[in-house]
Amino acid sequence: MKIFVMRHGEAQTIAPSDSARPLTENGKQQSYQQGQWLRSINDEFDKVLVSPYLRAQQTFEQVNLAFQNQLQTKLETWDGITPYGDAGLVRDYLTVLAQDGVESLLIISHLPLVGDIVRELCGRNPANFYPATLVEIEINCAEKMGKVERVNYPK
């Protein structure tokens, strides 16, 4: 299974609540550019998991634009990937998705969970998760261990 873990783009710091923080204009641009890069190396996803927080949803919107709106039907908004979600629970869900035939997955989430997910899947977190950072992981579901294939930082 190929998994791409992405942190949302740059977000504003002031909002009525953490879940309501929108992306900045730079964050929208970062997310779109990362979507273009992602499409150049992996032009199709079986599923896209996105946090319900506004900045993650807006990141998805920009990535989806880069994919010419082809990802909308793959979208699943999941409360389990908010900032302090449980990486073990995410791993368990990925196992279920793999059993259901999902071979390519994009996750759009937050710090610290994005780092926790990479650590849970690969045994370590080799990436600094700046806003809009993408980490590609190839996971062997039989061995339940993943390997970081590459990290892409926004420009």
C-alpha positions, 0 to 999 in steps of 0.5 A: 500500500502506498500512503501519502501523509500530508500536513495542511498548508500554512494556517492563520493563527487567530480564529474563534477556535482551533478547528476554525483556523483557515489557510492563509493565501500562502497556505492555499498556494502551498497546498495547490503546488503540493497537489501538482507535485503529487499528481505528477508522481501518483495520479490516482488515489483509492481514498483520501482521508481528511481531518474535519478541521477547516484548514485540512478541508481547505488543503484538500480543496486545493489538492483536489483542484490540482487533480482537476476535481477527481478526488472528490469522490474518494474523500472521507472526512474522519474525526480520527485524524484531528491534531491529537488523534491516535496513530495506533487507531489510524494504523488499525484503520489502514489495515482495514482499508488494505483488506478492502483493496485500497492500494493508494491513500492520501491523508491530510492532517495536522501536527503532531499526528502526522509525525506520529503516523509516520513513526507508527508506520515506519518506526521513526519520523525522518521528516520535519513536518512544515506546513504542506509537507508530504511524506510518501510511505510504502507499507508492506501490510503483511509485515505491517512495516512501512518505509519512507520513500520520499519527502517533499517540502513546499517551495 
